[in-house]
């Protein structure tokens, strides 16, 4: 009887669990069930860690520019490392907030777990980087995610208008395969919508009255590949901006002059010079009587005395603090530092303008919107007679561009992050979208030079100079501020230990001038020659380790980007010990096409040989269609780096 009662209890518990599981399954929303049934019928790339089965953003904008959005995201985990891709991360601030967040984890057996409050946190992520704002990031995830699980989220997003009209971006795909991706925006009647599209060829658009809908489906996996650009440049991305189409209302951004006029309003009345600033400016005037010299002194003072700390609260997101406040605080963000420099050069009767810029993203010239910019610099009025030739890469049509936030780049040069980018001058009378020049390779040049001697015991001793020019010098000068000589020696010894044993660096020294920096030292190491019977092999270039081929796959998806603009020269004069000489023919290497080139020319001289090489990157991506050319370049670069010279006993 007791056994029978126990059986009844077990059966009852089982029925309850089945009913609970069934009810929990029923709690899945219809859109998620439909998406999962579609995903179950498909096969995906073996390399994909997860698949996005739903990526949906539906927005309704009201006449005040406020917006209510419905967001749906769902992922299926394909590999053990795919769980991290399912974490939800959403930015919030006083103008934007998440409402009614729901989440589901659906196991492979159909059981469902809902998102609990303890799985949701809000973090002020930016504070750790010296950047303070009123934004936080909502993060949600499920514990113990397994292969085969489906993770889904649904929430509302409330946005209050922070400027004229409405601005929003949406990514249809980065790398993961996507089954369904949708962006929908409903704007008020009479409003105008502009858009900027990036890699949206498989995306379709449909417009019905005031509803604009972009959809995409069954997007294949886009793998990470060697030498590819950042995903911010490669993602399938859409940006939209909408505003009331009424010229009398003077709202929205139809042209770049509208953006410049809006920004100029937030830059007025900020250049007042106080007594402390006048004292500094007076001292600067005594140091140099030339216009460009005084500008350079102001730049150095700001770089050396005003720390970068961003406090982007409320209107501070797009309006700088006054020059006097930043001077007193001795800290500020990019807008603050640019405004302070403008005030100081204005006190020297030098005209300048603020400039909106973008770091790490493309600016679409056909899409006027302040939302495309994330940085501010300035430009200074200079006639061509006042600009020396070495300033050409920072001077455009009478204006010298400079970034006072960058801690290393000197006046007359631009940071590498801004080369070739579009920037917007902001004023009521002169609002021009300008494309900054690309650097010339020699403006970011490094030169390796060594006089190296192979000693009778086949060890190496070399006198070395490594010299950087212009932008490379600025980057090195900045690194030196946070790197001790001992730390730099340790890094060099680690680098050279790949080519020799018991590496030792002595007599190390650092030097700098206005446009260059260099280090000198003595390098020694054991067992430099490779010995195989009577054959001796000399690695001609010890500055660069042997390179492995990375472009090994047959086909290519993304453009190839080897490097930003730069030039690397190398010259090593080798002195051989008595009784050894170069044996055999010395072959040169030369590969040159539009974006990259490599040359390598070993030459026999009395008592040894000279190894010379040069690698030039022009800072442009190589189209995927030119993959074979890129492979040939990498092959030749590998050959130059690992070139061995046969030596023989006399």
C-alpha positions in Angstrom: 0.0 0.0 0.0 2.8 2.4 0.9 4.6 1.5 -2.3 1.5 2.2 -4.3 1.1 5.6 -2.6 4.7 6.5 -3.4 4.0 5.6 -7.0 1.0 7.9 -7.1 3.1 10.8 -5.6 5.8 10.2 -8.2 3.3 10.2 -11.0 1.6 13.4 -9.7 4.9 15.2 -9.4 5.8 14.2 -13.0 2.4 15.4 -14.3 2.9 18.7 -12.4 6.4 19.1 -14.0 5.1 18.4 -17.5 2.3 20.9 -17.0 4.7 23.4 -15.7 7.0 22.9 -18.7 4.1 23.1 -21.0 2.9 26.3 -19.4 6.4 27.8 -19.5 6.7 26.9 -23.2 3.4 28.6 -23.8 4.9 31.7 -22.2 7.1 32.1 -25.2 5.8 34.9 -27.5 4.6 34.0 -30.9 7.3 35.9 -32.7 9.9 33.8 -30.9 8.2 30.4 -31.6 8.0 31.2 -35.3 11.7 32.3 -35.4 12.8 29.1 -33.7 10.8 26.9 -36.0 12.5 28.6 -39.0 16.0 28.2 -37.4 15.4 24.5 -36.9 15.1 23.9 -40.6 18.4 25.7 -41.5 22.1 24.7 -41.5 24.8 27.3 -40.6 28.5 27.8 -41.3 30.6 25.5 -39.1 32.7 28.5 -37.9 29.7 30.6 -36.7 29.5 30.6 -32.8 25.9 31.7 -32.9 23.1 32.8 -35.2 20.8 35.8 -34.9 17.3 34.5 -35.6 15.6 37.9 -34.9 17.0 41.4 -35.0 14.2 43.9 -35.0 13.8 47.6 -34.2 10.5 49.3 -34.8 10.3 53.1 -34.0 7.5 55.6 -33.8 8.5 59.3 -33.7 6.1 61.9 -32.5 6.0 65.6 -33.6 8.2 66.7 -30.7 11.0 64.4 -31.9 10.5 61.9 -29.1 10.4 58.2 -30.0 9.0 55.0 -28.7 10.7 51.8 -29.9 10.1 48.1 -29.7 13.2 46.0 -29.9 13.4 42.2 -30.3 16.5 40.1 -30.4 16.9 36.4 -30.4 20.0 34.2 -30.8 20.7 30.5 -31.1 24.0 29.2 -29.7 25.9 27.0 -32.1 29.1 26.6 -30.2 30.3 26.6 -26.6 31.8 30.1 -27.1 28.6 31.5 -28.7 26.9 32.3 -25.3 28.9 35.5 -24.9 27.4 36.8 -28.1 23.9 36.7 -26.6 24.5 39.2 -23.8 22.2 42.2 -24.1 23.9 45.6 -23.7 21.9 48.8 -24.0 22.9 52.5 -23.3 20.7 54.6 -21.1 20.8 58.2 -20.0 18.3 60.9 -18.9 17.0 61.1 -22.5 17.0 57.3 -23.2 15.7 54.4 -21.1 14.7 50.7 -21.3 11.2 49.8 -20.3 9.4 46.5 -19.9 12.4 44.2 -20.5 11.5 40.6 -20.9 13.8 37.6 -21.7 13.6 33.9 -22.4 16.1 31.1 -22.5 14.8 28.1 -24.4 16.7 24.9 -23.9 17.2 22.3 -26.6 14.6 20.1 -24.9 12.0 22.9 -25.1 12.0 23.9 -21.5 11.9 27.7 -20.9 13.4 30.0 -18.3 12.4 33.6 -18.0 14.8 36.5 -17.4 15.0 37.3 -13.7 15.8 40.6 -12.1 19.0 39.3 -10.7 20.2 38.6 -14.3 20.0 42.4 -15.0 22.5 45.0 -13.9 23.2 48.7 -14.8 26.8 49.7 -15.0 28.5 53.1 -15.5 31.1 51.6 -17.7 32.8 54.8 -18.9 34.0 56.0 -15.5 37.0 53.7 -15.5 38.4 55.3 -18.6 38.5 58.9 -17.3 35.3 59.6 -19.1 32.3 60.7 -17.0 28.8 61.2 -18.2 25.2 60.6 -17.1 25.0 57.4 -19.2 24.8 53.9 -17.9 24.7 50.5 -19.7 22.0 48.0 -18.9 23.4 44.5 -19.2 21.3 41.3 -19.2 22.2 37.7 -19.7 21.3 34.2 -18.5 23.7 31.9 -16.5 24.9 28.5 -17.7 24.1 29.0 -21.4 24.6 25.8 -23.4 25.0 24.8 -27.1 21.6 24.6 -28.7 20.0 27.2 -26.4 17.9 30.0 -27.8 18.2 33.4 -25.9 15.7 36.1 -26.7 14.9 39.6 -25.4 12.1 42.1 -25.9 11.9 45.6 -24.5 10.6 49.1 -25.2 13.0 52.0 -25.6 11.9 55.5 -24.7 13.8 58.5 -26.2 13.3 62.2 -25.6 14.5 64.6 -28.2 17.9 66.0 -27.4 18.3 68.1 -30.5 16.4 69.0 -33.7 14.5 66.1 -35.2 15.5 62.5 -34.6 18.7 60.4 -35.3 19.1 56.7 -35.1 21.5 54.0 -36.3 20.9 50.3 -36.8 23.2 47.4 -37.6 21.6 44.6 -39.8 24.7 42.4 -39.5 28.3 42.3 -38.3 29.7 38.8 -38.5 27.1 36.4 -37.2 24.6 34.8 -39.7 21.2 36.5 -39.6 17.8 34.9 -40.4 15.7 38.0 -40.0 16.7 41.6 -39.6 14.2 44.5 -39.7 14.4 48.2 -39.2 11.1 50.2 -39.3 10.5 53.8 -38.5 7.2 55.7 -38.6 7.6 59.5 -38.8 4.9 62.2 -38.4 3.1 63.3 -41.5 4.9 66.2 -43.2 8.3 65.1 -41.9 11.3 64.3 -44.0 13.7 61.3 -43.6 17.3 61.0 -44.8 19.4 57.9 -44.6 23.0 56.7 -44.9 23.6 53.1 -45.9 26.8 51.0 -45.6 27.1 47.6 -47.2 23.3 47.2 -47.5 23.2 45.5 -50.9 21.1 42.5 -49.7 18.8 44.7 -47.7 15.5 45.8 -49.3 13.5 49.0 -48.6 9.8 49.7 -48.7 8.1 53.0 -48.1 4.3 53.4 -47.5 3.3 57.0 -46.7 5.1 57.9 -43.5 6.4 54.3 -42.8 9.9 53.4 -43.9 10.9 49.7 -43.6 14.2 48.0 -44.3 14.4 44.2 -44.2 17.0 41.5 -44.7 17.0 37.8 -44.3 19.2 34.8 -44.5 22.5 36.7 -44.3 25.4 34.3 -44.4 28.2 34.2 -41.8 30.9 36.9 -42.4 34.1 35.5 -40.9 36.9 37.3 -39.1 39.8 37.4 -41.6 43.4 38.4 -41.2 44.2 42.0 -42.2 40.6 43.2 -42.2 39.3 46.6 -41.1 37.3 47.2 -37.9 33.8 46.0 -38.0 32.6 49.6 -37.6 33.6 50.0 -41.2 32.4 46.6 -42.5 29.1 46.1 -40.8 25.8 46.3 -42.7 24.7 49.6 -41.1 21.9 52.1 -41.6 21.7 55.6 -40.1 18.5 57.7 -40.4 17.6 61.2 -39.5 14.2 62.8 -39.7 12.8 66.3 -39.0 9.8 68.5 -39.8 9.8 69.5 -43.4 8.9 73.1 -42.9 11.5 75.8 -43.8 9.7 78.4 -41.7 10.2 76.3 -38.6 14.0 76.3 -39.2 14.3 72.8 -37.9 16.3 69.8 -39.1 19.4 69.3 -41.1 18.8 69.5 -44.8 22.3 70.7 -45.6 25.7 70.8 -43.9 25.3 74.5 -43.2 22.3 73.6 -41.0 24.5 71.3 -39.0 27.2 73.9 -38.7 24.7 76.6 -37.7 23.2 74.3 -35.0 26.7 73.5 -33.6 27.7 77.2 -33.8 24.9 78.1 -31.5 26.4 75.9 -28.8 29.9 77.5 -29.2 28.9 81.1 -28.7 30.2 83.3 -25.8 32.8 80.8 -24.6 36.1 82.5 -25.5 36.5 85.1 -22.7 40.1 85.4 -21.5 40.7 85.9 -17.8 43.7 87.2 -15.9 45.3 83.8 -15.5 45.1 83.1 -19.2 46.5 86.5 -20.1 49.5 85.8 -18.0 50.2 82.5 -19.7 49.6 84.1 -23.2 52.1 86.9 -22.3 54.8 84.3 -21.4 54.1 82.5 -24.7 54.5 85.7 -26.6 57.9 86.2 -25.2 59.1 82.8 -26.3 58.4 83.2 -30.0 57.5 86.3 -32.1 56.3 84.4 -35.2 52.7 83.6 -35.7 53.2 79.8 -36.2 55.7 79.7 -33.4 53.1 81.2 -31.0 50.5 78.8 -32.2 52.9 75.9 -31.5 53.6 77.2 -28.0 49.9 77.4 -27.2 49.4 73.9 -28.5 52.3 72.6 -26.3 50.9 74.4 -23.2 47.5 72.8 -23.6 48.9 69.4 -24.3 51.2 69.6 -21.3 48.8 71.3 -18.8 45.2 70.3 -19.6 44.3 66.7 -18.9 41.7 64.9 -21.0 38.7 64.1 -18.7 35.3 64.0 -20.3 32.3 65.2 -18.2 29.5 64.9 -20.8 26.4 65.6 -18.7 23.2 66.9 -20.3 24.0 69.7 -22.7 27.7 69.0 -22.2 27.4 66.2 -24.7 27.5 68.8 -27.5 28.3 72.1 -25.9 31.8 72.9 -24.6 32.5 74.6 -21.3 33.9 78.1 -21.4 37.6 78.6 -22.0 38.0 80.2 -18.5 36.4 77.2 -16.8 38.6 74.7 -18.6 41.7 76.8 -17.9 40.8 76.8 -14.1 40.0 73.1 -14.0 43.1 72.1 -16.0 41.0 69.3 -17.5 38.3 68.9 -20.2 37.1 66.8 -23.1 37.9 67.4 -26.8 35.3 70.3 -27.1 36.7 72.0 -24.0 40.3 71.7 -25.1 39.6 73.0 -28.6 37.6 76.0 -27.1 40.5 76.8 -24.7 43.0 76.8 -27.6 40.7 79.0 -29.7 40.4 81.5 -26.9 44.2 81.6 -26.4 45.1 82.1 -30.1 42.3 84.7 -30.4 44.1 86.7 -27.6 47.1 86.6 -30.0 44.9 88.1 -32.8 44.8 84.7 -34.6 41.5 83.6 -36.1 40.3 80.0 -35.6 37.1 77.9 -35.9 35.8 74.8 -34.2 35.7 71.6 -36.3 33.5 68.5 -35.9 35.4 65.3 -36.6 34.9 61.5 -36.4 37.3 58.9 -35.1 36.7 55.2 -36.0 33.7 55.7 -38.3 33.0 56.9 -41.8 31.3 60.3 -42.4 28.8 60.2 -45.3 29.0 63.4 -47.2 25.4 63.0 -48.5 23.9 62.7 -45.0 24.1 66.0 -43.1 23.7 65.2 -39.4 25.7 66.1 -36.3 25.1 62.4 -35.2 27.9 61.4 -37.5 30.6 63.1 -35.4 32.2 62.0 -32.1 35.1 64.4 -31.8 36.1 68.1 -32.0 39.3 69.7 -33.2 40.0 73.2 -34.5 41.4 74.9 -37.6 43.5 78.1 -37.6 43.6 80.7 -40.4 47.0 80.7 -42.1 48.1 82.0 -45.5 50.2 79.8 -47.7 53.2 82.1 -47.0 52.9 81.3 -43.3 52.9 77.5 -43.7 56.2 75.6 -44.2 56.2 72.6 -46.5 56.2 70.0 -43.7 52.7 71.3 -42.6 51.1 70.3 -45.9 49.3 67.3 -44.5 47.5 69.5 -41.9 46.8 72.6 -44.1 43.7 72.8 -46.4 42.6 75.9 -48.3 44.0 78.5 -45.9 43.3 76.6 -42.7 45.7 74.6 -40.5 43.9 71.8 -38.7 45.1 70.7 -35.3 43.8 68.3 -32.6 44.7 69.7 -29.1 43.2 66.5 -27.5 45.9 64.3 -29.0 48.7 64.3 -26.5 51.6 63.7 -28.9 51.0 65.2 -32.3 52.7 68.6 -32.8 51.3 71.6 -34.7 51.4 71.1 -38.4 50.6 67.4 -38.1 47.4 65.4 -37.7 46.9 62.3 -35.7 46.9 59.1 -37.8 43.3 58.5 -36.6 42.1 61.6 -38.6 44.1 61.2 -41.8 41.8 61.2 -44.9 38.6 61.7 -42.8 35.9 64.2 -43.4 35.4 67.1 -40.9 33.0 70.0 -40.7 34.0 73.6 -40.0 31.3 75.2 -37.9 30.4 78.9 -38.2 27.5 81.0 -39.5 29.4 82.2 -42.5 31.8 79.4 -43.3 30.4 75.8 -43.0 32.4 73.4 -45.2 32.7 69.7 -45.1 36.4 69.1 -45.7 38.4 66.0 -46.4 41.6 66.0 -44.6 44.7 64.9 -46.5 46.1 61.4 -46.2 49.5 61.1 -44.7 52.4 60.5 -47.0 54.2 57.3 -46.1 57.4 59.3 -45.3 55.4 61.3 -42.7 55.0 58.2 -40.6 58.4 56.6 -41.2 60.7 54.4 -39.1 64.3 53.7 -40.0 66.2 50.8 -38.6 70.0 51.0 -38.9 72.7 48.7 -37.6 76.4 48.0 -38.1 76.5 44.4 -37.1 79.5 42.1 -36.7 79.6 38.3 -36.5 82.3 37.4 -34.1 84.6 34.3 -34.5 82.4 32.3 -32.1 79.4 33.1 -34.3 77.9 35.5 -31.8 76.6 38.9 -32.7 77.5 42.5 -31.7 75.8 45.5 -33.3 75.5 49.2 -32.9 71.9 50.1 -33.5 69.8 53.3 -34.2 66.0 53.2 -34.5 64.7 56.5 -35.7 61.1 57.7 -36.1 59.9 60.7 -38.2 57.0 63.1 -37.9 53.8 61.2 -36.9 55.8 58.1 -35.9 58.0 60.3 -33.8 54.9 61.8 -32.1 53.6 58.4 -31.3 57.0 57.3 -29.9 57.4 60.5 -27.9 54.0 59.8 -26.3 54.9 56.2 -25.5 58.1 57.3 -23.8 56.0 59.3 -21.2 54.6 56.1 -19.9 57.5 53.7 -20.5 60.7 53.7 -18.5 64.0 53.1 -20.2 64.2 49.7 -18.4 60.8 48.7 -19.7 61.8 49.7 -23.2 65.0 47.7 -22.9 63.1 44.6 -21.7 60.7 44.8 -24.7 63.6 45.1 -27.2 65.5 42.2 -25.6 62.3 40.1 -25.9 62.0 41.1 -29.5 65.6 40.2 -30.5 65.6 37.0 -28.5 63.5 35.5 -31.3 66.6 35.6 -33.5 69.5 34.9 -31.0 70.3 33.5 -27.6 71.3 35.4 -24.4 70.3 38.8 -25.8 71.8 41.8 -24.1 71.3 45.5 -24.6 73.7 48.1 -23.3 74.5 51.8 -23.8 70.8 52.6 -24.3 69.9 56.2 -24.9 66.8 58.2 -26.1 66.9 61.4 -28.1 64.4 63.7 -29.7 64.2 66.8 -31.9 61.2 68.8 -33.3 60.3 66.2 -36.0 62.0 63.0 -35.0 62.9 60.7 -32.1 65.5 58.0 -31.9 67.1 55.4 -29.7 70.7 54.1 -29.8 72.1 51.0 -28.1 74.5 48.1 -28.4 73.0 44.7 -29.0 74.8 41.4 -28.4 73.6 37.8 -28.6 74.9 34.2 -28.8 74.6 31.6 -31.6 73.4 34.0 -34.3 74.3 31.8 -37.2 72.4 28.6 -38.0 74.9 25.8 -38.6 74.2 22.6 -40.5 77.3 20.7 -41.3 79.5 22.9 -43.4 76.6 25.2 -44.2 76.2 28.5 -42.3 73.1 30.6 -42.5 72.9 34.3 -41.7 69.4 35.8 -41.0 69.9 39.1 -42.8 67.3 41.1 -40.9 67.2 40.7 -37.1 64.8 43.6 -36.6 61.9 41.6 -37.9 61.0 38.1 -36.8 60.1 35.4 -39.3 56.6 36.0 -40.6 54.0 33.3 -41.1 51.6 33.4 -44.0 48.1 34.5 -42.8 46.4 34.8 -46.1 46.2 31.1 -46.6 42.5 30.6 -47.5 41.6 30.2 -51.1 38.9 32.9 -51.1 38.4 36.3 -49.5 35.2 38.0 -48.2 36.5 41.4 -46.9 38.9 44.0 -48.3 42.5 43.5 -47.1 44.0 46.3 -44.9 47.6 45.6 -44.1 48.3 48.9 -42.2 47.7 52.6 -42.0 50.0 54.9 -43.9 53.6 54.2 -43.0 57.1 53.5 -44.3 59.6 51.1 -42.8 63.2 51.3 -43.9 65.9 48.9 -42.8 69.7 48.9 -43.4 72.1 46.5 -41.8 75.8 46.6 -42.6 77.2 43.1 -41.8 80.9 42.5 -41.0 82.0 38.9 -41.3 84.9 37.3 -39.4 88.0 36.3 -41.1 87.6 33.0 -42.9 83.9 33.5 -43.8 82.4 34.9 -47.0 79.0 35.1 -48.7 78.4 32.1 -50.9 76.0 31.9 -53.8 73.8 34.4 -55.6 72.0 37.1 -53.7 68.4 37.6 -55.0 66.5 40.8 -54.7 62.8 41.2 -53.9 60.5 43.8 -55.4 56.7 43.8 -55.3 54.8 47.0 -55.9 51.1 47.7 -56.6 48.7 50.6 -55.7 48.5 50.3 -51.9 51.6 48.5 -50.7 55.2 47.7 -51.8 58.2 45.8 -50.5 61.8 45.8 -51.8 64.8 43.9 -50.5 68.3 44.3 -51.9 71.2 42.4 -50.3 74.6 43.5 -51.6 78.1 42.0 -51.2 80.8 44.4 -50.0 84.4 43.9 -48.9 84.4 42.0 -45.6 80.6 41.3 -45.6 77.4 42.6 -47.1 74.7 45.3 -46.8 71.0 44.3 -46.3 68.5 47.0 -47.3 64.7 46.7 -47.3 61.8 49.1 -47.5 58.1 48.4 -46.9 55.5 51.1 -47.8 51.9 51.1 -46.9 49.7 53.8 -48.4 46.9 53.4 -45.9 44.2 52.1 -48.3 42.4 48.8 -48.3 42.9 46.3 -51.1 39.7 45.1 -52.6 38.8 41.4 -52.0 38.9 41.0 -55.8 42.6 41.7 -55.7 43.2 38.9 -53.1 45.9 37.3 -55.2 47.9 40.5 -55.3 47.6 40.8 -51.5 48.8 37.2 -51.2 51.8 37.9 -53.4 52.7 41.0 -51.3 52.5 39.0 -48.1 54.7 36.2 -49.6 57.4 38.7 -50.6 57.2 40.4 -47.2 57.7 37.1 -45.6 60.7 36.3 -47.8 62.3 39.7 -46.9 61.8 39.2 -43.2 63.2 35.6 -43.2 65.9 36.0 -45.8 68.9 33.7 -45.1 72.3 34.3 -46.6 74.6 31.3 -47.2 78.0 31.7 -45.8 81.0 29.5 -46.6 84.5 29.1 -45.2 87.2 30.5 -47.4 
